[in-house]
Amino acid sequence: MAESSMMDGAEIIQHLPIGVFTVDRLWMLTSWNARMVAWTGISQDQAIGRSLGEVLPRLAETDNLSRLQPVMDGGPPVVFSWQLHHDLYPKGPGPRHEIAASYTIASRLAGRGGILFSVEDYTEVSRLLRAARSEVGRRRNAEAMLQRALEAKDEIVRESNHRIKNNLSMVVSLVSLEEERAPNDSARRFLADIGSRVRSIGLLHELLYSRPAEEDPRLDEYLSRLATSIVSTYLGEAGIERLELDLAPLRLPAGLSIKAGLILVELLTNALKYGGRPGEAP
């Protein structure tokens, strides 16, 4: 039964998808599986019973043996990485030529002693890792380019809002000059209304200039500043001191904010013009 189990184990080793070979304490090859035959082109008859130095001279060089001797003496396994692996084994006629990344692990054999070598092909894993690293690098570059484009767009939008605000401020100033030279109260009120409307749009662009481009303006902040400006225009500092606001924090797109601002201008100016000043009868 024990012999049958050993034969079964040997048969399994022969058909493993990794290369497996063993050496005894005298560094003589005692097994050499089918994958090693395919990779190196060295048959089992040519390998088993011969010394490690005869079959694999590179692996039996002093530097490598100095790493293997502690394993033979019962030490921990050692790993020969792919950088060295390409020089360890002869180049056989089979798939061995296609291997690009492999690792050889040398472990001590229990019982009679010796070393078991397992040679694993990590070519596909290595290829996938390289592809993954390349994709990560490509995505990082794309994200960096997108970020730079967004920053440039943000700067353009901010500069555009800044210029619009300045131009509207100039229009308000010109309207104010005309208001001072208006021939009658009706003309002055008309110009004041125009100035309030233009000022409301300019104030919104001032808020847009002072915030990130991807954020909608705060409607409560906009309406608060707009109401303060209108009351100051009609009632002066005394009116501002009496102004009370109860606004919930809310963000709206710029287009809707302008509409809300114009509605406030209309309602508030009408209230101030026709509702009476403090101390006056309506």
C-alpha positions in Angstrom: 0.0 0.0 0.0 2.8 2.4 0.9 4.6 1.5 -2.4 1.3 2.2 -4.3 0.9 5.6 -2.6 4.5 6.5 -3.5 3.8 5.5 -7.1 0.6 7.5 -7.1 2.6 10.5 -5.8 5.3 10.1 -8.4 2.7 9.9 -11.1 1.0 13.1 -9.9 4.4 14.9 -9.9 5.0 13.8 -13.5 1.8 15.5 -14.6 2.0 18.7 -12.5 1.8 21.9 -14.6 5.0 23.1 -12.9 8.6 21.8 -13.3 9.7 19.5 -10.5 13.0 17.8 -9.9 14.9 16.5 -6.9 18.5 15.9 -5.8 19.8 13.7 -3.0 22.4 14.7 -0.4 25.2 14.0 -2.9 23.6 16.4 -5.4 22.6 13.6 -7.7 19.3 14.1 -9.6 16.7 11.6 -8.4 13.6 12.8 -10.3 12.8 14.9 -13.3 9.2 15.4 -14.3 7.6 15.8 -17.7 7.4 19.6 -17.5 11.1 19.8 -17.0 11.6 17.6 -20.0 9.4 19.9 -22.1 11.1 23.1 -20.9 14.7 22.0 -21.2 14.7 19.2 -23.8 16.5 17.0 -21.4 14.9 13.6 -21.1 14.4 11.8 -17.8 17.0 9.2 -18.8 19.5 12.0 -19.5 18.8 13.6 -16.2 18.1 11.1 -13.4 21.2 9.5 -11.9 23.5 12.3 -13.0 25.0 15.1 -10.9 23.4 18.5 -10.7 26.5 20.1 -12.2 26.4 17.8 -15.3 22.8 18.5 -16.1 22.4 22.1 -14.8 25.9 23.6 -14.5 24.6 27.1 -14.0 22.5 26.0 -11.0 25.5 24.1 -9.6 27.9 27.1 -9.6 29.5 28.2 -6.3 27.2 31.2 -5.8 24.1 29.2 -6.2 25.3 26.2 -4.2 26.2 28.5 -1.3 22.5 29.4 -1.2 21.3 25.8 -1.6 23.6 24.2 1.0 21.7 25.7 4.0 18.5 24.2 2.5 20.2 20.8 2.2 21.2 21.1 5.9 17.6 21.7 6.9 17.3 25.5 6.5 14.4 27.4 5.1 13.5 27.3 1.3 15.2 29.8 -1.0 13.8 31.4 -4.2 15.6 32.0 -7.4 13.8 34.8 -9.2 13.2 35.1 -12.9 16.2 37.4 -13.4 18.4 34.4 -12.6 16.0 31.8 -13.8 16.7 32.5 -17.5 20.3 31.3 -17.1 19.6 28.3 -14.8 18.3 25.9 -17.4 19.1 24.9 -20.9 16.8 26.3 -23.6 14.8 23.4 -24.8 12.9 23.0 -28.1 9.4 23.2 -26.4 7.4 25.9 -24.6 10.5 26.7 -22.5 11.3 29.4 -25.1 8.1 31.2 -24.3 8.7 31.6 -20.6 9.3 35.2 -19.6 8.9 35.1 -15.8 9.5 32.1 -13.6 10.5 31.3 -10.1 12.4 28.3 -8.8 11.8 27.4 -5.1 14.3 25.0 -3.5 12.9 23.2 -0.4 14.4 20.5 1.8 13.1 16.9 1.3 12.0 15.2 4.4 13.1 11.7 5.3 16.2 10.8 3.3 17.2 14.4 2.8 17.9 16.2 -0.4 16.2 19.2 -2.1 13.0 19.4 -4.1 13.0 22.1 -6.8 9.7 23.5 -8.1 9.8 25.7 -11.2 6.7 27.8 -11.7 5.9 29.7 -14.8 4.5 33.2 -14.0 4.6 34.5 -17.5 0.9 35.0 -17.8 0.7 36.6 -14.3 3.6 38.8 -15.1 1.9 39.8 -18.4 -1.3 40.6 -16.6 0.5 42.6 -14.0 2.4 44.6 -16.7 -0.9 45.2 -18.5 -2.5 46.3 -15.2 0.3 48.7 -14.4 0.2 50.1 -17.9 -3.6 50.6 -17.6 -3.2 52.3 -14.2 -0.5 54.5 -15.7 -2.7 55.4 -18.7 -5.7 56.2 -16.4 -3.5 58.3 -14.2 -2.3 60.3 -17.2 -5.8 60.6 -18.5 -7.0 61.8 -15.0 -4.1 64.3 -14.8 -5.0 65.7 -18.3 -8.7 65.9 -17.3 -7.8 67.6 -14.1 -5.7 70.2 -16.0 -8.5 70.7 -18.4 -11.0 71.2 -15.6 -8.6 73.7 -13.9 -8.2 75.6 -17.2 -12.0 75.6 -17.7 -12.5 76.8 -14.1 -10.1 79.6 -14.6 -11.7 80.6 -17.9 -15.2 80.6 -16.3 -13.9 82.6 -13.3 -12.2 85.2 -15.5 -15.3 85.4 -17.7 -17.6 86.1 -14.7 -15.0 88.6 -13.4 -15.1 90.5 -16.7 -18.9 90.4 -16.9 -19.1 91.7 -13.3 -16.7 94.6 -14.1 -18.6 95.4 -17.3 -22.0 95.4 -15.5 -20.5 97.6 -12.7 -19.5 100.1 -15.4 -23.1 100.0 -16.8 -24.4 100.6 -13.3 -22.1 103.6 -12.9 -23.2 105.1 -16.2 -26.9 104.6 -15.3 -26.2 106.3 -11.9 -24.7 109.3 -13.7 -27.7 109.5 -15.9 -29.9 109.2 -12.9 -28.3 112.3 -11.3 -28.9 114.3 -14.5 -32.5 113.1 -15.0 -35.0 115.9 -15.5 -37.7 114.6 -13.2 -38.5 112.1 -10.5 -40.2 109.7 -13.0 -37.0 109.5 -15.0 -34.9 109.1 -11.9 -37.1 106.2 -10.7 -36.9 104.6 -14.1 -33.1 104.8 -14.2 -32.9 103.6 -10.6 -35.0 100.5 -11.5 -32.7 99.7 -14.4 -29.7 100.2 -12.2 -31.1 97.7 -9.6 -31.7 95.1 -12.2 -28.3 95.4 -13.7 -26.7 95.5 -10.3 -28.6 92.2 -9.4 -27.0 90.5 -12.4 -23.6 91.9 -11.6 -23.8 90.8 -8.0 -24.5 87.2 -9.1 -21.5 87.2 -11.4 -19.4 88.5 -8.5 -20.5 85.5 -6.5 -19.8 83.2 -9.5 -16.3 84.6 -9.7 -15.6 83.9 -6.1 -16.6 80.3 -6.0 -15.4 77.1 -7.8 -16.8 76.7 -11.3 -18.5 73.4 -10.5 -20.6 74.8 -7.7 -23.9 76.5 -8.1 -24.1 79.9 -6.3 -25.7 80.1 -2.9 -29.1 81.6 -3.4 -29.5 82.8 0.2 -26.2 84.6 0.0 -27.1 86.2 -3.3 -30.6 87.3 -2.2 -29.2 88.6 1.1 -26.6 90.8 -0.6 -29.1 91.9 -3.2 -31.7 92.9 -0.7 -29.1 94.8 1.3 -28.0 96.7 -1.8 -31.6 97.6 -2.8 -32.6 98.8 0.7 -29.4 100.8 0.9 -30.2 102.5 -2.4 -33.7 103.5 -1.4 -33.4 104.0 2.4 -29.7 104.4 3.2 -28.0 103.1 6.3 -31.2 103.4 8.4 -33.0 101.0 6.2 -30.2 98.5 6.3 -30.3 98.4 10.1 -34.0 97.6 10.0 -33.6 94.9 7.3 -34.4 91.4 8.6 -33.9 88.3 6.5 -34.8 84.6 7.1 -33.3 82.6 4.2 -32.7 78.9 4.2 -29.3 77.7 2.7 -29.9 76.7 -0.9 -28.0 76.4 -4.2 -29.5 77.0 -7.6 -28.0 77.1 -11.1 -27.0 80.6 -12.2 -29.9 81.0 -14.7 -32.5 80.3 -12.0 -30.7 82.5 -9.5 -30.8 85.5 -11.9 -34.6 85.0 -12.3 -35.0 84.8 -8.5 -32.9 87.9 -8.1 -35.0 89.9 -10.7 -38.2 88.8 -8.9 -36.7 90.1 -5.6 -35.7 93.4 -7.3 -39.2 93.9 -8.6 -41.0 93.0 -5.3 -38.6 94.9 -3.0 -38.4 98.0 -5.1 -42.1 98.2 -5.5 -42.5 97.7 -1.7 -40.0 100.4 -1.0 -41.5 102.8 -3.6 -45.1 102.3 -2.9 -45.2 100.9 0.6 -43.9 104.2 2.2 -40.7 105.1 3.9 -40.1 104.6 7.7 -42.3 107.2 9.5 -44.3 108.0 6.5 -47.9 106.9 5.8 -48.2 104.5 2.8 
